[in-house]
Amino acid sequence: MTPLRLRYQTIEFDNTDIHLCTLRDKQQFYDPDGIAKDLGISSSFWPVFGIIWPSSLVLAHFINNYETDDKRILEIGCGMALSSLLLNKQNADITATDHHPEVEKFLIRNTSLNNGKTITFVRADWADKQDSLGKFDLIIGSDLLYEDQHIDLLANFINAHAKPTCEVIITDPARGRKNKLSIRMEEYGYSASHKKPLQTDYLDHNFKGHILTFNR
């Protein structure tokens, strides 16, 4: 088995630098004990967690100047947890979650690279109705709707961890499921809005997706 190839990069947000160790590319794979396979993560999907995707950059740039004081914040499907690392730099109360078994290792490494305090991490399955996460004021995530079955799972997971008054921010790269998610969130009492990011000159290509915001 070939060892994973990694890359190091720095992403700038105004006067803040976030240093990251990520997978070199989406061709990487290392699951010698079959842990990811047992969780239903295929070899082709395995490296998705370890790349900085455009939606992740859009979310982090959006959240950079967002009002987060005194809010308990949850990042769902965090992957490389760029937004969590940025919020941690701002001393926000952030908890990160992901289903992938390798995410926590990279989160610990990247938190150390940024000289940050420990970020609470929980490996969470959206279908699992028993976890220790609790309730949150603000829930964020990027590029979460890969399949139709994710719509109900995500809406239910959000609702299970949202305080009665809660805001949800999700960046979606035009995967064609945002309206279906909005319908489900409205059934839980949320108002929904979709908007294009104001500027994305930090991306290599035009962002065709939207920032989805849900308020209750």
BELRAKA-V324329 format. One record per residue. RES is the residue in one small letter. PSI is psi in radians with two decimals (NA if undefined). BURIAL is b if it has 9 or more other C-alpha atoms within 8 Angstrom, else e. Layout:
res;psi;burial
RES;PSI;BURIAL
RES;PSI;BURIAL
This chain:
res;psi;burial
m;2.21;e
t;2.28;e
p;2.67;e
l;2.45;e
r;2.33;e
l;2.86;b
r;2.68;e
y;2.42;e
q;2.82;e
t;2.27;e
i;2.26;e
e;2.37;e
f;1.76;b
d;-2.03;e
n;0.21;e
t;2.29;e
d;2.30;e
i;2.08;b
h;2.37;b
l;2.40;b
c;2.12;b
t;3.05;b
l;2.60;b
r;-0.69;b
d;-3.13;e
k;0.30;b
q;-0.04;e
q;2.60;b
f;2.30;e
y;1.77;e
d;1.06;e
p;-0.50;e
d;0.06;e
g;0.40;e
i;-0.84;b
a;-0.71;b
k;-0.74;b
d;-0.41;e
l;0.02;e
g;0.29;e
i;2.00;b
s;2.86;e
s;-0.60;e
s;-0.52;e
f;-0.28;e
w;-0.81;b
p;-0.07;b
v;-0.60;e
f;-0.48;b
g;0.24;b
i;2.57;b
i;1.89;b
w;2.74;e
p;-0.72;b
s;-0.60;b
s;-0.71;b
l;-0.73;b
v;-0.79;b
l;-0.80;b
a;-0.73;b
h;-0.61;b
f;-0.74;b
i;-0.27;e
n;-0.76;b
n;0.40;e
y;2.61;e
e;1.91;e
t;0.10;e
d;2.32;e
d;0.19;e
k;2.43;b
r;2.13;b
i;2.43;b
l;2.23;b
e;2.14;b
i;2.44;b
g;0.90;b
c;-0.47;b
g;-2.10;b
m;-0.03;b
a;0.69;b
l;-0.80;b
s;-0.67;b
s;-0.73;b
l;-0.68;b
l;-0.80;b
l;-0.63;b
n;-0.65;b
k;-0.48;b
q;0.16;e
n;0.51;e
a;2.80;b
d;1.60;b
i;2.37;b
t;2.34;b
a;2.53;b
t;2.64;b
d;2.79;b
h;-0.36;e
h;2.36;b
p;-0.26;e
e;-0.18;e
v;-0.77;b
e;-0.67;b
k;-0.78;e
f;-0.62;b
l;-0.75;b
i;-0.78;b
r;-0.79;b
n;-0.55;b
t;-0.72;b
s;-0.72;e
l;-0.52;b
n;0.20;b
n;0.67;e
g;2.88;b
k;2.78;e
t;2.30;e
i;2.21;b
t;2.25;e
f;2.40;e
v;2.17;b
r;1.97;b
a;2.39;b
d;2.17;e
w;-0.44;b
a;-0.20;e
d;2.13;e
k;0.05;e
q;1.88;e
d;3.06;e
s;0.32;e
l;-0.74;e
g;-2.73;e
k;2.67;e
f;2.71;b
d;-0.56;b
l;2.25;b
i;2.26;b
i;2.79;b
g;2.87;b
s;2.39;b
d;1.08;b
l;-0.26;b
l;1.25;b
y;-0.59;e
e;2.76;e
d;-0.62;e
q;-0.33;e
h;-0.36;b
i;-0.98;b
d;-0.73;b
l;-0.78;b
l;-0.82;b
a;-0.75;b
n;-0.70;b
f;-0.77;b
i;-0.85;b
n;-0.62;e
a;-0.37;e
h;0.24;b
a;2.37;b
k;2.85;e
p;-0.67;e
t;2.02;e
c;2.61;b
e;2.46;b
v;2.29;b
i;2.10;b
i;2.25;b
t;2.29;b
d;2.18;b
p;0.75;b
a;0.90;b
r;0.01;b
g;0.28;e
r;0.11;b
k;-0.64;b
n;-0.66;e
k;-0.70;e
l;-0.72;b
s;-0.71;b
i;-0.78;e
r;-0.70;b
m;-0.63;b
e;-0.57;b
e;-0.42;e
y;0.14;e
g;0.24;e
y;2.56;b
s;2.54;b
a;2.52;b
s;2.56;e
h;2.29;e
k;2.66;e
k;2.51;e
p;2.54;b
l;-0.73;e
q;2.47;e
t;0.75;b
d;-0.12;e
y;-0.11;e
l;2.70;b
d;-0.42;e
h;2.83;e
n;2.36;e
f;2.01;e
k;-0.10;e
g;-2.83;b
h;2.81;b
i;2.08;b
l;2.22;b
t;2.30;b
f;2.28;b
n;2.43;b
r;NA;b
